[in-house]
Amino acid sequence: MITPKDILGHLPGGRILDVATGSGSFIHFLLEGLPTYTEIIGLDVNERAAAAFATTFSDKPAIRFVLGDAMSPSFDASSFDLVCIANSLHHFDDPAALLQQMLRVLRPGGHLLVAEMVRDEQTETQLTHVHLHHWWAAIDSLNGITHHETYQRETLVAMVENLGLEKLTFYDLADMSEDPKDPAILIQLDPVFERYLQRAAGHPELQARGAALRERVLSTGFHSATTWVALGGKPHVKTA
Ligand SMILES: C[S@@+](CC[C@H](N)C(=O)[O-])C[C@H]1O[C@@H](n2cnc3c(N)ncnc32)[C@H](O)[C@@H]1O
């Protein structure tokens, strides 16, 4: 299985931006894989994420949260060595414009990393996750939260290839080692089902979809869908 070190172990670290960081889950991946860093900033528009982030990283002063919109980040151009986004591209209406903003704040020679769950080429147990995710997206959208269905691999590849990065490399992260019918999975998912069923109140079609998915977790089983990772370097500007 590919590890965070396999992907990040050769990078120089430096100043890092994690876009749409939420409570900072992806920063654990960065800490596991990077040999070193000077500063990690998690950027998110959600004030509630700030509190969870601060608690998690309270013992690490070089890791901090900045509240702001990733579509218009206030950071200087070329001011980061590594700019990342994980599990979040499908939370934006214009992901191509977002990637351009990420590229703007990245220094030439620095690296851009995109990690995103894919919907195609999945096993039946992974498709349980994909279908669940799309059910969550439908309910969030109903409640005014930007949450699109996840992308197909070729859409993501095209989006990132369009950025003109150097040494662009793709990885697949998937862990199929767990028992897909482990009862602990449903115990973990049950509060999430409850929360989303409540949010779908008044929408019988969405509630029925939720009930069918809960049944699918039991009958088919569950594995996390594959996370696709792209890493590439921002080219230096050529001078005549
Ligand atoms: C699924 S969470 C991903 C969190 C984290 N990256 C992870 O891997 O667990 C998506 C995040 O995108 C954030 N987000 C959505 N639109 C945003 C925007 N315009 N600017 C910054 N963050 C945004 C949400 O607040 C949410 O925390």
PDBQT file of the ligand as one rigid body, heavy atoms in Angstrom, charges set to zero:
ROOT
HETATM    1  C1  LIG A 301     -15.200  17.488   3.372  1.00  0.00    +0.000 C 
HETATM    2  S1  LIG A 301     -14.503  18.856   4.176  1.00  0.00    +0.000 S 
HETATM    3  C2  LIG A 301     -12.817  18.420   3.952  1.00  0.00    +0.000 C 
HETATM    4  C3  LIG A 301     -11.993  18.686   5.131  1.00  0.00    +0.000 C 
HETATM    5  C4  LIG A 301     -10.534  18.206   5.084  1.00  0.00    +0.000 C 
HETATM    6  N1  LIG A 301      -9.786  18.728   3.950  1.00  0.00    +0.000 N 
HETATM    7  C5  LIG A 301     -10.396  16.688   5.158  1.00  0.00    +0.000 C 
HETATM    8  O1  LIG A 301      -9.717  16.104   4.300  1.00  0.00    +0.000 OA
HETATM    9  O2  LIG A 301     -10.963  16.098   6.083  1.00  0.00    +0.000 OA
HETATM   10  C6  LIG A 301     -14.721  20.190   3.029  1.00  0.00    +0.000 C 
HETATM   11  C7  LIG A 301     -14.314  21.533   3.601  1.00  0.00    +0.000 C 
HETATM   12  O3  LIG A 301     -14.362  22.532   2.574  1.00  0.00    +0.000 OA
HETATM   13  C8  LIG A 301     -14.612  23.758   3.228  1.00  0.00    +0.000 C 
HETATM   14  N2  LIG A 301     -14.956  24.784   2.244  1.00  0.00    +0.000 N 
HETATM   15  C9  LIG A 301     -16.015  24.800   1.405  1.00  0.00    +0.000 A 
HETATM   16  N3  LIG A 301     -16.012  25.927   0.664  1.00  0.00    +0.000 NA
HETATM   17  C10 LIG A 301     -14.923  26.648   1.046  1.00  0.00    +0.000 A 
HETATM   18  C11 LIG A 301     -14.374  27.897   0.651  1.00  0.00    +0.000 A 
HETATM   19  N4  LIG A 301     -14.951  28.653  -0.301  1.00  0.00    +0.000 N 
HETATM   20  N5  LIG A 301     -13.232  28.325   1.240  1.00  0.00    +0.000 NA
HETATM   21  C12 LIG A 301     -12.617  27.571   2.205  1.00  0.00    +0.000 A 
HETATM   22  N6  LIG A 301     -13.110  26.388   2.633  1.00  0.00    +0.000 NA
HETATM   23  C13 LIG A 301     -14.247  25.923   2.060  1.00  0.00    +0.000 A 
HETATM   24  C14 LIG A 301     -15.744  23.388   4.177  1.00  0.00    +0.000 C 
HETATM   25  O4  LIG A 301     -15.943  24.361   5.172  1.00  0.00    +0.000 OA
HETATM   26  C15 LIG A 301     -15.254  22.045   4.710  1.00  0.00    +0.000 C 
HETATM   27  O5  LIG A 301     -14.526  22.188   5.902  1.00  0.00    +0.000 OA
ENDROOT
TORSDOF 0
